[in-house]
C-alpha cells in the first residue's frame, strides 16, 4: 500500500518515551488482572483482529457487515464507543472527545476473551491514541508468547498465529462534516417517524451530527490523534488504506481486493514454508494471456502441420457439436481419433479453445476390448481402446421469455 494519498493527513513523529511508559504501566496492570481473573491458559484471544478505523462519516458502520462476510467472521463487531457507557464517557463523546486509555484497554481486552470472538473480531474505533497503539503491540507480543508457551501442550489449538489487519476508511474534512450533518437530518426524520408510528427503534442522537463546530472538532480529533496512531502500525501489521469518498460499490471492491488471501499472514509459519513454492492463482493469471499467445505461436513455428490438423479437427468435428449446445454453454465430446495419441495435439486443442474464449478440458478413458480367447489356457487377450473425452464450457445463450417478436 502507498504510504500516502491525496488528502491524507501527515504522519506524526515516533511516540514519545512518556507515552510508551504510560502504555507499559496500563498494559501491565490490565494483563495482571486478566491473568488473575482467567488464568494464563484461558487468555485466548481471537486468531484474527481487524482494526477498523476511519474518519467520522467514512462509512465504518456501513461497511462492517460487508467486511465480516468477506472474512467469515460470525461475531458482531466490537464498537469500542458502545462499550463505554459511563456518564463521563458519554459527556466526552458528545463533545467529540475520548475516554481514558486504561478504561478502553481493560474493557476491550475482556471483550476479546469472550468465546464468540475466537474465530475473529472486528474492532471499530481502536486504537485511537498512541498509548493504545503501544498496548496493541504488547498484546500481539503476548499472544506470540502464549503461542510458544502452549505449542507442545493439548491447549495448542487455542493459541493460533495472530493476524492483525489495520483498515482505515478515509474522507477529507469537508466530506466528513457534510456526512455527519446529513446523518443528523436522517436521524431526526427517522426518530420522528418512530415516535409517530410506534414502529421501529430510535437511532442514536449525537450532538456532533447537528453542530458544524462539533463535527469539525470530531474530525480534528481523528486527524490529529487517531489517524497517526493507526498509520504508525503499518510497519508491524498489514495495513489497508481505503479511499471512502468513492461510491459504496467501489469502496467495497477495494476492501475485497485489500483483504484477498495472504498465506504469509494467515498460515502457521511451518505450513507456509511448505506451500511457499506453489504459485498463487493471481500470479499465474497475471501473464496468462501472453503465455498463451507465446505457446500458440511456438506450435505454428515448430509443428505447423500438426497445428493445421488440430484446427481442422476442431472446425469440422467439434464446432458443429459446440454450436448445437449454444444455449446450455457446455458440450461433451468423445473421440477415438488417433490424432490425439500425439500429446502435443491435446495441448494445442486446449490452448486453441482458450484463445477463442472457451474453457476446454480433456481426459483419456481406456477401455479393454477382448480380441482373442485361448481355449487351452482360458486366457483372454484384449486390446486397449483410447477414448478422448473433451468438455467445452462457455457462456451460454440467455433465452428471454415473454418478449415481443418484431
C-alpha positions in Angstrom: 0.0 0.0 0.0 1.2 3.5 -0.7 2.2 5.4 2.4 0.2 8.5 1.5 -2.7 9.5 -0.7 -4.1 12.9 -1.8 -6.0 14.5 1.1 -4.4 12.3 3.8 -3.1 14.0 6.9 0.6 13.9 7.6 2.2 11.2 9.7 3.4 12.2 13.1 6.8 11.5 14.7 7.6 8.4 16.7 5.8 8.1 20.0 7.4 9.9 23.0 9.1 7.9 25.7 6.4 9.1 28.1 3.6 7.6 26.0 5.5 4.3 25.8 6.0 4.3 29.6 2.3 5.1 30.2 1.3 2.3 27.8 3.6 -0.2 29.7 2.0 0.7 33.0 -1.5 0.4 31.7 -0.9 -2.8 29.8 0.9 -4.5 32.7 -1.9 -3.5 35.1 -4.6 -4.9 32.8 -2.6 -8.0 31.9 -2.0 -8.9 35.6 -5.7 -8.5 36.2 -6.6 -10.8 33.3 -4.1 -13.5 34.4 -5.5 -13.4 37.9 -9.1 -13.5 36.7 -8.9 -16.0 33.9 -5.6 -17.9 34.2 -2.9 -17.8 31.5 -4.2 -21.0 29.8 -7.6 -19.2 29.2 -6.2 -16.0 27.8 -7.5 -17.0 24.3 -7.8 -14.0 22.1 -9.2 -14.0 18.5 -7.0 -15.6 15.9 -7.7 -12.6 13.6 -8.3 -8.9 14.5 -9.4 -6.4 12.0 -8.9 -2.9 13.4 -11.3 -0.7 11.6 -10.6 3.0 11.8 -12.0 5.8 9.9 -12.8 9.5 9.7 -16.3 10.5 11.1 -18.7 9.7 8.3 -16.3 7.5 6.4 -18.7 4.5 6.5 -17.4 2.2 9.2 -20.9 1.2 10.2 -22.0 0.8 6.6 -19.0 -1.5 5.7 -18.6 -3.5 8.9 -21.0 -6.3 8.0 -19.6 -6.4 4.5 -16.1 -7.0 5.9 -17.4 -9.7 8.3 -18.9 -11.5 5.3 -15.6 -11.2 3.3 -13.6 -12.6 6.2 -16.1 -15.2 7.5 -16.4 -13.5 10.9 -19.5 -14.5 12.8 -19.3 -12.3 15.9 -20.9 -8.8 15.9 -18.4 -6.0 15.5 -17.0 -4.6 18.7 -17.8 -0.9 18.7 -15.5 0.5 21.3 -17.6 3.6 21.9 -20.6 1.3 22.8 -18.5 -0.5 25.4 -18.0 2.7 27.4 -21.3 3.8 28.9 -20.3 5.7 31.9 -21.7 9.3 32.3 -18.2 10.7 31.9 -17.6 8.7 28.7 -20.9 9.9 27.2 -20.1 13.5 28.0 -16.7 13.3 26.4 -18.1 11.6 23.3 -20.8 14.2 23.0 -18.1 16.8 22.8 -16.1 14.8 20.2 -13.5 13.7 22.7 -12.3 10.3 24.0 -12.3 8.4 27.3 -9.2 7.3 29.1 -6.8 4.7 27.7 -6.9 2.5 30.8 -10.7 2.2 30.6 -10.6 1.4 26.9 -7.9 -1.2 27.1 -9.3 -3.0 30.2 -12.9 -3.3 28.9 -11.8 -4.2 25.3 -9.4 -7.0 26.3 -12.1 -8.6 28.4 -14.5 -8.4 25.4 -11.9 -10.1 23.2 -11.7 -13.1 25.5 -15.4 -13.9 25.0 -15.9 -17.3 23.3 -17.9 -15.8 20.4 -14.9 -13.7 19.4 -12.4 -16.6 19.0 -12.9 -17.1 15.2 -12.2 -13.4 14.5 -13.2 -9.9 15.6 -13.6 -6.5 14.1 -12.8 -3.6 16.3 -14.5 -0.4 15.4 -12.7 2.6 17.0 -9.5 1.1 18.3 -6.7 2.2 18.7 -7.3 5.9 18.8 -4.3 7.1 20.7 -0.6 6.4 20.7 -0.9 4.8 24.1 -3.5 2.4 22.8 -1.2 1.6 19.8 1.6 0.6 22.2 -0.8 -1.5 24.2 -1.9 -3.2 21.0 1.8 -4.0 20.1 2.2 -5.5 23.6 -0.9 -7.6 23.2 0.4 -9.0 19.9 3.7 -9.9 21.6 1.9 -11.6 24.5 -0.2 -13.6 22.0 3.0 -14.8 20.3 4.5 -15.7 23.7 1.4 -17.6 24.7 1.5 -19.5 21.3 5.1 -20.5 22.0 4.3 -21.4 25.6 1.5 -23.8 24.8 2.7 -25.1 21.4 3.6 -28.5 22.8 0.5 -28.9 25.0 -3.1 -30.0 24.5 -4.0 -26.3 24.6 -2.0 -25.5 21.5 -5.1 -25.4 19.2 -6.5 -22.5 21.2 -3.4 -20.3 20.6 -3.3 -19.6 16.8 -0.8 -17.5 14.9 -2.2 -14.0 15.5 -3.3 -12.0 12.4 -3.8 -8.2 12.7 -5.2 -6.1 9.9 -5.3 -2.3 10.1 -8.0 -0.9 7.9 -8.5 2.9 7.6 -11.5 4.4 5.7 -10.7 8.0 4.9 -12.6 11.0 3.7 -11.5 14.6 3.8 -12.7 17.2 6.3 -15.4 18.8 4.1 -16.9 15.4 3.2 -16.8 14.2 6.8 -18.6 17.3 8.1 -21.2 17.0 5.3 -21.9 13.4 6.1 -22.1 13.9 9.8 -24.7 16.7 9.4 -26.6 14.6 6.8 -26.8 11.8 9.3 -28.2 14.2 11.8 -31.0 15.1 9.5 -31.7 11.5 8.7 -31.8 10.6 12.4 -34.3 13.3 13.2 -36.6 12.2 10.4 -36.3 8.5 11.4 -37.0 9.1 15.1 -39.9 11.4 14.3 -41.4 8.5 12.2 -40.8 6.0 15.0 -42.5 8.3 17.5 -45.4 8.8 15.2 -46.0 5.2 14.2 -44.7 3.4 17.2 -42.7 1.1 14.9 -39.0 0.6 14.8 -36.2 1.6 17.1 -34.9 5.0 17.8 -31.4 5.9 16.4 -28.7 7.3 18.5 -28.7 11.1 18.6 -25.2 12.6 18.6 -24.6 16.3 19.2 -21.8 16.2 16.7 -24.3 15.4 14.0 -26.2 18.7 14.5 -23.4 21.2 15.2 -20.9 22.0 12.5 -18.3 23.2 15.0 -18.6 19.9 17.0 -18.5 17.9 13.8 -15.3 19.8 12.7 -13.8 19.1 16.2 -14.6 15.4 15.9 -12.8 15.3 12.6 -9.9 17.2 14.0 -9.5 14.7 16.9 -9.5 11.9 14.3 -6.9 13.6 12.1 -4.5 14.7 14.9 -4.7 11.6 17.1 -6.5 8.6 15.7 -5.1 8.7 12.1 -1.5 9.0 13.1 -1.9 6.3 15.7 -3.2 3.9 13.1 -0.6 4.7 10.4 2.2 4.1 13.0 1.2 0.4 12.9 1.7 -0.1 9.2 5.3 -1.2 9.7 4.2 -4.0 12.0 0.8 -5.2 10.8 -0.9 -5.5 7.4 -2.2 -2.1 6.6 -5.1 -1.2 4.3 -5.9 2.4 3.3 -9.4 2.8 1.7 -10.5 6.0 -0.1 -14.1 6.1 1.3 -15.1 9.1 -0.8 -15.7 6.8 -3.8 -19.2 5.3 -4.4 -20.0 2.5 -2.0 -19.7 -0.2 -4.6 -16.2 0.9 -5.5 -15.2 1.2 -1.8 -16.3 -2.4 -1.2 -14.5 -3.6 -4.3 -11.3 -2.0 -2.8 -12.0 -3.7 0.5 -12.2 -7.1 -1.2 -9.0 -6.5 -3.1 -7.2 -5.4 0.1 -8.4 -8.5 2.1 -7.5 -11.1 -0.5 -6.0 -14.3 0.6 -2.5 -13.8 2.1 -0.7 -17.0 3.0 2.2 -15.4 4.8 -0.1 -13.7 7.3 -2.7 -16.4 7.9 -0.9 -19.7 8.0 1.4 -21.1 10.6 5.0 -20.3 9.5 5.8 -24.1 9.2 2.7 -24.6 7.0 3.5 -21.6 4.9 7.1 -22.8 4.4 5.8 -26.0 2.9 3.5 -24.1 0.5 5.5 -21.1 -0.4 7.0 -22.5 -3.7 3.5 -23.2 -5.1 2.4 -20.1 -7.1 -0.7 -18.1 -6.1 -3.6 -18.1 -8.6 -3.1 -14.4 -9.0 0.5 -14.9 -10.0 -0.4 -17.5 -12.7 -3.2 -15.4 -14.3 -1.2 -12.2 -14.4 0.7 -13.2 -17.6 -1.7 -16.0 -18.7 -2.7 -14.2 -22.0 0.9 -13.5 -23.0 1.9 -17.1 -22.2 -1.0 -18.5 -24.3 0.0 -16.4 -27.3 3.6 -17.5 -27.0 2.6 -21.2 -26.9 0.3 -20.9 -29.9 3.0 -19.1 -31.9 5.5 -21.8 -31.0 3.1 -24.5 -32.2 2.8 -22.8 -35.5 6.5 -22.4 -35.9 7.6 -25.8 -34.5 4.8 -28.1 -35.7 2.7 -26.3 -38.4 1.3 -29.5 -39.9 0.0 -30.8 -36.6 -1.4 -27.4 -35.7 -3.2 -27.3 -39.0 -4.7 -30.8 -38.4 -5.9 -29.9 -34.9 -7.5 -26.7 -36.2 -9.2 -28.6 -39.0 -10.5 -31.2 -36.5 -11.9 -28.6 -34.2 -13.6 -26.8 -37.1 -15.1 -29.9 -38.8 -15.7 -32.3 -36.0 -16.2 -30.3 -32.8 -17.6 -26.9 -33.6 -20.8 -28.3 -35.1 -21.5 -30.0 -31.8 -20.5 -27.0 -29.8 -22.9 -24.8 -31.8 -25.7 -27.2 -31.0 -25.1 -26.6 -27.3 -25.0 -22.8 -27.6 -27.9 -22.4 -25.2 -26.5 -24.6 -22.3 -22.9 -23.4 -22.8 -21.5 -26.9 -22.3 -20.6 -29.6 -24.8 -19.2 -33.0 -24.0 -17.5 -34.6 -27.0 -15.8 -38.1 -27.3 -13.3 -39.0 -29.9 -11.2 -42.0 -30.8 -9.2 -40.1 -33.4 -5.5 -41.2 -33.4 -4.6 -37.6 -33.8 -4.6 -37.2 -30.1 -2.2 -40.0 -29.5 0.2 -37.2 -30.1 0.4 -35.4 -26.7 1.1 -32.0 -28.3 -2.2 -32.3 -30.1 -4.2 -32.3 -26.8 -2.2 -29.3 -25.6 -2.8 -27.4 -28.9 -6.6 -28.2 -28.7 -6.9 -26.8 -25.2 -4.9 -23.7 -26.0 -6.8 -23.0 -29.2 -10.2 -23.2 -27.4 -8.8 -20.9 -24.6 -7.7 -18.3 -27.2 -11.2 -18.3 -28.6 -12.8 -17.7 -25.2 -13.8 -21.2 -24.3 -12.8 -23.3 -21.3 -11.7 -26.8 -22.5 -10.7 -29.9 -20.6 -9.6 -33.3 -21.8 -9.0 -36.7 -20.3 -8.4 -40.2 -21.7 -10.6 -43.1 -20.9 -9.1 -46.5 -21.6 -11.4 -49.4 -22.5 -10.2 -53.0 -22.7 -11.8 -54.8 -25.7 -11.5 -58.7 -26.0 -9.7 -59.7 -29.2 -8.8 -63.4 -28.7 -9.8 -66.3 -26.4 -7.2 -69.1 -25.9 -9.2 -72.3 -25.4 -6.3 -74.2 -23.9 -5.3 -71.7 -21.3 -8.6 -69.8 -20.9 -6.8 -66.5 -21.2 -8.4 -63.6 -23.0 -6.2 -61.2 -24.9 -7.5 -57.6 -25.0 -6.6 -54.5 -26.8 -6.8 -51.1 -25.2 -9.0 -48.6 -26.9 -8.4 -44.9 -26.0 -11.4 -42.6 -25.9 -10.6 -39.0 -25.6 -13.3 -37.1 -23.7 -13.5 -33.3 -24.1 -15.6 -30.9 -22.2 -16.1 -27.4 -23.8 -17.6 -24.8 -21.5 -18.6 -21.2 -22.5 -21.2 -18.6 -21.7 -24.5 -19.9 -22.9 -27.3 -18.0 -24.6 -29.8 -16.2 -22.4 -33.3 -17.1 -23.5 -35.8 -14.3 -22.9 -39.3 -15.4 -22.4 -42.4 -13.2 -22.9 -40.6 -10.7 -25.1 -42.5 -9.4 -28.2 -41.3 -10.6 -31.5 -40.6 -7.9 -34.0 
